[in-house]
Amino acid sequence: MSQSDAPPKPIRVLVCDDQALVRTGYVTIFSAQPDMEVVGEAENGHEAVQAARRLRPDVVVMDIRMPLLDGIQATSQLAGPDAEDPPRVLVVTTFNVDAYVYDALRAGASGFLLKDAPPVELVNGIRTVARGEALLAPAVTRHLIGHFAEHIRPTNPEGEKVVKALTPRELEVFRQVAEGLSNAEIAEALFIAPETVKTYVSRILAKLGLRDRVQAVVLAHRAGLVSGTA
């Protein structure tokens, strides 16, 4: 078997939650997937940080409310701006702790899911994050924006920086991404192919030094380039 024919390496997952029953459920679901390997568990944020640094997982499934060190602080240490070779962090939460979700995304999380999401959605979410894409379903993105846009104070220098870096068409796509539209929805709105949108999004992220769509949403609001913040 040639190297190109070798099966892809499994996604290494670290499960972090203070509830043993939840961790067991996650481990059972993830371990049953042929493309995933659970490399460890943690019951608090402090353990999560130590385990992630020791085990080098591809994706950390992170609860927010945990003892000793909460999920937001743990995410910041693992995936914040000063983190070296950060793992992807997928935050799991419930709508009644939305206030923490925005902070988690700012801390470096690649996205989030609801804690009661169906197993298939959670599994696909891990795959999405592992590919380097942000896990923000358009409807959830719009929900987040609607709740927290008022907390992001736009600054003119940020907006000027973005406008100068992007072409008019890229700026148009950037605004659509920040409004929570999927690639398919952007393609329909701008009368272009979804593959073209994907290319634009990749180019925009590279130009602005952003890791994923989550960071694009935050930057767009901070720059005052979307509805409600301009």
Phi and psi in degrees as a GROMACS rama.xvg file:
@    title "Ramachandran Plot"
@    xaxis  label "Phi"
@    yaxis  label "Psi"
@TYPE xy
-74.5448  165.298  SER-2
-61.7441  -34.2444  GLN-3
-70.7624  -23.5765  SER-4
-87.9605  -9.20158  ASP-5
-65.2352  142.201  ALA-6
-63.902  148.171  PRO-7
-64.3389  150.276  PRO-8
-67.2054  142.709  LYS-9
-67.0274  153.711  PRO-10
-74.7728  121.436  ILE-11
-85.297  121.026  ARG-12
-118.499  134.386  VAL-13
-111.289  127.001  LEU-14
-102.199  123.185  VAL-15
-126.081  112.085  CYS-16
-161.501  141.182  ASP-17
-80.9583  -8.47333  ASP-18
-97.789  117.036  GLN-19
-59.0831  -37.7366  ALA-20
-65.4974  -39.6138  LEU-21
-65.8903  -45.1751  VAL-22
-59.0866  -44.5895  ARG-23
-61.1348  -40.719  THR-24
-62.7288  -45.6053  GLY-25
-61.0779  -47.923  TYR-26
-59.0585  -42.6548  VAL-27
-61.7137  -45.3115  THR-28
-66.4169  -48.2987  ILE-29
-69.2233  -39.7528  PHE-30
-65.6452  -23.251  SER-31
-78.6713  -8.94658  ALA-32
-86.6499  132.774  GLN-33
-67.0285  -18.9943  PRO-34
-107.604  17.09  ASP-35
-131.767  150.284  MET-36
-138.586  120.085  GLU-37
-81.4878  115.938  VAL-38
-97.4284  -9.95448  VAL-39
177.969  171.146  GLY-40
-133.944  156.771  GLU-41
-145.927  141.682  ALA-42
-106.092  -0.0808829  GLU-43
-153.301  168.39  ASN-44
-63.3956  -35.4863  GLY-45
-63.4969  -46.0208  HIS-46
-63.3783  -37.0318  GLU-47
-60.2309  -46.171  ALA-48
-63.9271  -47.256  VAL-49
-62.523  -44.2355  GLN-50
-65.6495  -41.3942  ALA-51
-64.2648  -40.7396  ALA-52
-69.8488  -30.4715  ARG-53
-82.7627  -41.1841  ARG-54
-93.7508  -17.6557  LEU-55
52.7605  57.4531  ARG-56
-71.0709  160.234  PRO-57
-78.7574  -38.94  ASP-58
-133.516  133.469  VAL-59
-108.477  119.651  VAL-60
-89.3027  111.456  VAL-61
-117.161  122.368  MET-62
-77.0383  157.609  ASP-63
-90.4042  -51.3127  ILE-64
-87.6785  100.75  ARG-65
-138.67  153.341  MET-66
-74.81  167.629  PRO-67
68.8207  -56.4279  LEU-68
-144.811  121.845  LEU-69
-76.9605  171.601  ASP-70
-63.6233  -30.2524  GLY-71
-67.7513  -47.1257  ILE-72
-65.1836  -39.9559  GLN-73
-64.5003  -41.4117  ALA-74
-62.1608  -42.4982  THR-75
-60.8378  -40.5724  SER-76
-69.1905  -34.3238  GLN-77
-86.8463  -35.5597  LEU-78
-130.06  11.3238  ALA-79
-71.5127  178.463  GLY-80
-60.5475  -24.8365  PRO-81
-95.6336  0.39563  ASP-82
-77.332  138.198  ALA-83
-95.0511  132  GLU-84
47.3656  57.975  ASP-85
-69.8374  145.341  PRO-86
-76.3267  167.272  PRO-87
-81.0183  133.136  ARG-88
-112.735  122.364  VAL-89
-108.506  111.099  LEU-90
-85.7398  134.931  VAL-91
-111.196  135.08  VAL-92
-152.487  179.301  THR-93
-122.911  158.087  THR-94
-61.308  -26.1544  PHE-95
-78.4449  1.96392  ASN-96
-123.369  33.7857  VAL-97
-55.9616  -32.6653  ASP-98
-58.0044  -29.1781  ALA-99
-80.7681  -25.332  TYR-100
-63.0743  -45.9479  VAL-101
-60.2446  -42.5396  TYR-102
-62.8371  -37.7578  ASP-103
-65.7528  -40.5806  ALA-104
-65.2813  -41.0586  LEU-105
-65.1193  -29.1605  ARG-106
-74.2154  -12.3328  ALA-107
123.313  4.07254  GLY-108
-64.6004  146.752  ALA-109
-87.0322  -5.47121  SER-110
159.582  -174.854  GLY-111
-153.601  157.998  PHE-112
-131.94  160.428  LEU-113
-75.2647  145.422  LEU-114
-65.5746  -24.7481  LYS-115
-97.2956  20.732  ASP-116
-62.8796  146.207  ALA-117
-60.0787  149.481  PRO-118
-51.7475  -40.9825  PRO-119
-63.9508  -34.1948  VAL-120
-70.2126  -38.9941  GLU-121
-66.775  -43.0871  LEU-122
-63.3972  -46.6506  VAL-123
-64.9674  -31.4213  ASN-124
-63.6158  -41.8291  GLY-125
-63.0467  -41.931  ILE-126
-63.4433  -40.2441  ARG-127
-62.1976  -48.5761  THR-128
-64.1163  -40.109  VAL-129
-63.2599  -29.3441  ALA-130
-75.0023  -5.87962  ARG-131
93.2921  10.247  GLY-132
-99.0584  153.935  GLU-133
-81.5811  139.345  ALA-134
-97.0616  86.9048  LEU-135
-137.509  96.3374  LEU-136
-58.6197  140.215  ALA-137
-49.2328  -43.3773  PRO-138
-64.4582  -38.2823  ALA-139
-70.6565  -38.6101  VAL-140
-59.7316  -45.5189  THR-141
-64.2635  -37.2601  ARG-142
-62.0647  -45.8518  HIS-143
-61.7047  -47.2811  LEU-144
-60.5213  -44.3404  ILE-145
-61.8128  -32.473  GLY-146
-85.5922  -29.3962  HIS-147
-122.662  0.280059  PHE-148
-57.5742  -34.4871  ALA-149
-69.4164  -15.9698  GLU-150
-86.8134  -10.0555  HIS-151
-100.307  110.553  ILE-152
-84.4589  116.797  ARG-153
-67.9353  145.655  PRO-154
-126.883  133.927  THR-155
-58.8382  -43.9153  ASN-156
-57.0989  -39.1026  PRO-157
-63.2318  -43.8017  GLU-158
-64.1975  -41.9902  GLY-159
-63.8975  -38.0558  GLU-160
-62.6429  -43.9241  LYS-161
-66.3893  -46.4864  VAL-162
-60.1336  -40.2095  VAL-163
-69.7007  -32.1722  LYS-164
-78.1843  -28.1109  ALA-165
-107.543  150.441  LEU-166
-74.2258  163.884  THR-167
-55.2683  -40.0429  PRO-168
-69.4793  -40.4545  ARG-169
-63.3697  -38.6684  GLU-170
-64.6374  -37.3206  LEU-171
-62.7341  -45.0925  GLU-172
-65.7339  -40.0362  VAL-173
-58.5703  -44.1544  PHE-174
-62.5043  -39.9302  ARG-175
-66.3406  -41.0044  GLN-176
-59.819  -44.783  VAL-177
-66.915  -23.562  ALA-178
-81.491  -3.65626  GLU-179
92.6714  15.098  GLY-180
-79.5604  143.756  LEU-181
-77.8566  169.561  SER-182
-58.3903  -40.8418  ASN-183
-64.7239  -40.6762  ALA-184
-68.09  -38.1349  GLU-185
-65.6907  -42.3045  ILE-186
-59.7408  -42.8141  ALA-187
-66.8234  -40.373  GLU-188
-69.0534  -34.9666  ALA-189
-102.296  2.12005  LEU-190
58.478  46.4622  PHE-191
-133.171  168.254  ILE-192
-75.8272  147.452  ALA-193
-56.232  -35.3975  PRO-194
-64.0789  -35.0132  GLU-195
-67.6636  -39.7891  THR-196
-61.0091  -44.1397  VAL-197
-58.9341  -40.8727  LYS-198
-64.0618  -44.1632  THR-199
-60.0271  -46.1693  TYR-200
-61.3105  -44.2623  VAL-201
-61.29  -41.606  SER-202
-66.5051  -40.7558  ARG-203
-63.5131  -46.3706  ILE-204
-60.7056  -40.87  LEU-205
-66.025  -43.6874  ALA-206
-64.0349  -37.3189  LYS-207
-93.1582  -0.771084  LEU-208
66.9779  35.2814  GLY-209
-102.533  145.006  LEU-210
-79.9441  -35.1968  ARG-211
-162.293  -175.735  ASP-212
-67.1574  -27.9774  ARG-213
-59.6675  -49.3825  VAL-214
-64.2898  -31.8058  GLN-215
-64.9453  -41.0159  ALA-216
-61.9991  -47.3641  VAL-217
-62.5413  -45.7628  VAL-218
-63.759  -42.0462  LEU-219
-61.4893  -39.9227  ALA-220
-71.7575  -38.8108  HIS-221
-65.5485  -31.1541  ARG-222
-86.4762  -3.9869  ALA-223
70.393  33.2863  GLY-224
-105.38  9.22424  LEU-225
-131.533  169.215  VAL-226
-57.8994  136.629  SER-227
93.4093  -12.6918  GLY-228
-124.377  -10.0674  THR-229
